[in-house]
Amino acid sequence: MDIGNKIKTLRLSKPLTQNELADILGVSKSTMSNYERNISTPAPDILLKLATYFNVTVDYLFHEKQDNSKDLIKEDSAYHSDKFVTRDEWNTLVYYRRLSDEQKDYIKGHMIQLYQKKITSDIPEKN
């Protein structure tokens, strides 16, 4: 998928109009339209604004081939503040998805240890 279609897909996932996203990015509606139609490519500062706003990486915007196993954010599931996951939890998940399987196993092991430690500390002692 080209960058123009990715921008459009991300925009529609919010859902935002071209005018609304143009205002957020500080560009004109015609410039926004040119981005989505691949007539022009956003400048580096606009790419950073896009990536930050949609909680994706700039690298994600440029990848032609989508690797679903390593994809940071599926195009139809960008973070929405009205969901049940906090932004901090969402960011943790994004970083987790970047890890190798071995690193994920290591993290899961530590999470289990921390949880078990909490459970045992929550149990009142019998007198």
N, C-alpha and C positions, 0 to 999 in steps of 0.2 A: 504494500500500500504506500503510495507517495505521501509526502508531507502535507500537501493540500488536503487530501482526503482524511488524513489523521487529524488535522486541525478541525476540519468540519465535523468529524465523528465525535471528537472530544467536546466541541462546542454544543452539539445536539444532545450529548449525554447529560448536560447540566439542567435543563435545556436553556440555551441562550440564543438570541438573534445575532446576526452579524453586527448590527449596531451596538448591542450590549457588549459583545466581546471587544469590538473596536474601541469603545469607551474605556474598558478595563485596561486594554493594552496601550491606550494613548495614541491610536492611529485612526485614520479616516475609514468610513465604511467601504469606500472603493479600494483602499489598500487591503482591508480585510478580505474583500471579495477576490482580489488578485492573489492573495496567499492561498485561498481555498481552491482557486482555479489553476494554481501552479504557474501563474504569469510572473510572479515575483516570489522570492524567498525572504522570510523575515530576517531582519538584521539580528546580530548576536544578542543585543539587549532585549529585543522582542522575543527571541527564542527562550531566553531565561525567564521572562515574564510568563510566557505560555507554559513552560515546564513547571514553574512554581505554582501557577494558578490551578493547573490540572493535576498537580502532584505526580508528574512523570519526569523522566530525565530528558535532556536535550537529545541524547543518544537515541532514546525511544522514538522521538519524532522523525529521525532520519533513517531508521532501519527499514530496508525494503522487505526483508523476509522476517516474518513474525515467528519467534520461537515460543510457542505456547507454554513450554515447561519452565522457561525462564522469564516470561513476560511479566513486567512489574505491575502493570495495570491493564486489565482487559479494556478494550475500547468502550464497552457498554457498562463498565462498572467503576468509573472514576469516583473518587471520594466525594461523598455528600455529607454535609454537617448534620443533616437530619436523620442519619442512620444510627444504629445502636452501637457503633464502634467509634471511639474517640479518635481524633486526629493522631494522637500519640500512639494508640494501638495500631492504627492504619499504617503509620510510618514504620513501626516495628515490623509489621508483616511485610512491608515493601523491602526492608533490609533483609529480612529472613529469606525471602524468595531469591535474593542475590547469592546466597550461600551455596556451597557444594553440599551434596548429600551427607558427606562425612561431617561437615561443620554443623549441619542441621541436627544430626544425631547427637553431637556434642552439646548443643544448646538445649535440645529436648531433655537430655540427661540431667543437666543442671537445673532446668525448670522443675523436673520431677523431684529432685533433691530439695529444692527450695520449698516446694509445695508440701512435701512430706515433713520437712522441718517445721513449717508453720502449723500443720495439722497436729503434730505431737506437742508443740508449745501451747496450742489452744486447749488441749485436754487438761482439765483440772486434776490435780493430784488427789489421790484418796488418802485420807488420814487414818 
